[in-house]
Amino acid sequence: MSALTRTLYVLSAALLALPAMPVAAQDAPRPSYGPSVTTAAAKKIAAGVIAECLSNKWNVAVAVVDTHGLLLYFERMEDTQTVSSAIAIDKAKAAATYRRPTRAFVDAIAKGGAAMGIMTLPGVVGSPGGVPIMSGGKVTGAVGVSGVTGDQDEQCAKAGVAAM
């Protein structure tokens, strides 16, 4: 057996041994894009986020983006950590452009194996708090929240979408 043949054999065996990314994560159809959320709707969503966070005494930054991940509306509550501003925008962009909640990335990364490659994709944010905005079964934008834990950020983001 030549050295090249042995190398190819070893590489083939190694690739076959890697756990595959769950079929559901790869094959699940992503919703189509619809018309982008309006600025008026973005403000209502942000108001819903802020109301949820105020009721829990959480200080956050909230960003609403269109279907392309471009910022439509942004608000930062008093005494929110500075970096939360950028993180909220990044979460919203990831949720809009990948057409899924950022929690999907967290779940894929937690599974390890081949799914770890997801971390090399551009714009991936491995933290909950980015949620697509849906209308008529289509993605019209996304909201991103940052400032507390990922689960709390996601709770506020979902409350904002529900307020629309």
C-alpha positions as MATLAB code, in Angstrom:
seq = 'MSALTRTLYVLSAALLALPAMPVAAQDAPRPSYGPSVTTAAAKKIAAGVIAECLSNKWNVAVAVVDTHGLLLYFERMEDTQTVSSAIAIDKAKAAATYRRPTRAFVDAIAKGGAAMGIMTLPGVVGSPGGVPIMSGGKVTGAVGVSGVTGDQDEQCAKAGVAAM';
ca = [
       0.000    0.000    0.000;
       1.459    3.363   -0.997;
       1.810    6.231    1.440;
      -0.824    8.192   -0.446;
      -3.284    5.291   -0.328;
      -2.708    4.864    3.411;
      -3.225    8.589    4.008;
      -6.462    8.581    2.027;
      -7.637    5.486    3.896;
      -6.921    7.075    7.288;
      -8.607   10.367    6.317;
     -11.671    8.527    4.991;
     -11.963    6.491    8.174;
     -11.601    9.646   10.309;
     -14.306   11.476    8.370;
     -16.687    8.547    8.674;
     -16.075    8.432   12.413;
     -17.145   12.057   12.928;
     -20.688   12.415   14.228;
     -22.870   14.080   11.629;
     -24.776   17.269   12.335;
     -28.333   16.333   13.239;
     -30.467   15.914   10.130;
     -33.167   18.161   11.545;
     -30.710   21.045   11.923;
     -29.471   20.734    8.335;
     -32.603   19.662    6.492;
     -35.215   21.747    8.278;
     -36.611   24.143    5.693;
     -35.964   27.745    6.553;
     -38.912   30.111    6.161;
     -38.796   32.475    3.184;
     -38.184   36.180    3.520;
     -41.157   38.481    3.376;
     -41.293   42.264    3.138;
     -39.111   43.929    5.752;
     -40.600   45.023    9.052;
     -41.508   48.710    9.123;
     -39.911   51.266   11.389;
     -43.232   51.724   13.189;
     -43.425   47.968   13.877;
     -39.766   47.966   14.966;
     -40.537   50.641   17.554;
     -43.500   48.603   18.881;
     -41.301   45.531   19.173;
     -38.620   47.487   21.032;
     -41.274   48.946   23.346;
     -42.451   45.392   24.131;
     -38.881   44.353   24.907;
     -38.321   47.357   27.166;
     -41.631   46.769   28.995;
     -40.705   43.134   29.714;
     -37.256   44.112   30.906;
     -38.545   46.950   33.086;
     -41.003   44.590   34.772;
     -38.073   42.336   35.674;
     -35.695   45.196   36.553;
     -33.267   44.181   33.773;
     -31.228   46.725   31.824;
     -30.704   45.779   28.177;
     -29.969   47.003   24.694;
     -32.466   46.113   21.965;
     -31.925   46.162   18.205;
     -34.426   45.549   15.428;
     -33.153   44.795   11.921;
     -34.735   44.220    8.516;
     -34.505   40.999    6.482;
     -30.970   41.901    5.394;
     -29.785   42.413    8.955;
     -29.632   46.185    8.575;
     -30.459   48.191   11.683;
     -33.906   49.805   11.743;
     -34.231   50.712   15.412;
     -32.002   50.618   18.472;
     -32.488   51.480   22.129;
     -30.263   51.042   25.189;
     -31.690   51.292   28.676;
     -29.888   53.305   31.336;
     -26.972   51.531   33.031;
     -26.746   48.751   30.428;
     -23.226   47.469   29.942;
     -21.593   49.098   26.924;
     -20.810   45.899   25.007;
     -24.494   44.901   25.046;
     -25.140   47.474   22.324;
     -22.973   45.636   19.786;
     -24.132   42.206   20.965;
     -27.830   43.091   20.563;
     -27.213   44.220   16.984;
     -25.157   41.086   16.230;
     -27.891   38.817   17.640;
     -30.556   40.525   15.552;
     -28.433   40.323   12.384;
     -27.724   36.626   12.928;
     -31.397   35.800   13.550;
     -32.478   37.674   10.402;
     -29.803   36.499    8.005;
     -29.835   32.850    9.116;
     -33.650   32.910    9.568;
     -33.575   31.195   12.950;
     -33.269   32.141   16.632;
     -29.714   32.419   17.871;
     -30.590   29.671   20.359;
     -30.274   27.254   17.390;
     -26.547   28.031   17.268;
     -26.186   27.477   21.003;
     -27.889   24.089   20.704;
     -25.753   23.029   17.715;
     -22.515   24.076   19.420;
     -23.509   22.236   22.600;
     -23.837   19.010   20.607;
     -20.198   19.264   19.539;
     -18.726   17.057   16.847;
     -19.254   18.178   13.272;
     -21.710   20.815   14.457;
     -18.762   22.731   15.913;
     -18.097   23.939   12.358;
     -21.068   26.244   12.780;
     -18.828   28.542   14.830;
     -16.818   29.325   11.682;
     -19.809   30.681    9.779;
     -19.829   34.477    9.389;
     -22.016   36.354   11.834;
     -22.939   33.407   14.068;
     -23.770   34.410   17.643;
     -23.713   31.546   20.138;
     -26.002   33.169   22.686;
     -29.808   33.244   22.973;
     -31.542   36.579   22.514;
     -31.825   36.901   18.734;
     -35.317   36.076   17.429;
     -36.696   36.346   13.883;
     -39.783   38.498   13.349;
     -42.380   36.497   11.437;
     -45.405   37.653    9.457;
     -47.504   35.297    7.379;
     -44.967   32.516    7.930;
     -42.139   34.625    6.486;
     -39.152   36.308    8.121;
     -39.571   40.087    8.022;
     -36.636   40.994   10.256;
     -35.326   40.149   13.698;
     -34.893   41.504   17.195;
     -31.769   41.137   19.306;
     -31.511   41.742   23.036;
     -28.441   41.800   25.271;
     -27.725   42.828   28.843;
     -28.747   39.966   31.110;
     -28.423   36.187   30.699;
     -29.088   34.673   27.285;
     -32.324   33.103   28.502;
     -33.498   36.442   29.910;
     -32.457   38.238   26.705;
     -34.504   35.711   24.714;
     -37.506   36.133   27.039;
     -37.463   39.874   26.391;
     -36.987   39.427   22.629;
     -39.970   37.076   22.448;
     -42.065   39.535   24.465;
     -41.173   42.240   21.971;
     -42.203   40.131   18.993;
     -45.459   39.237   20.785;
     -46.162   42.959   21.285;
     -46.104   43.620   17.535;
];
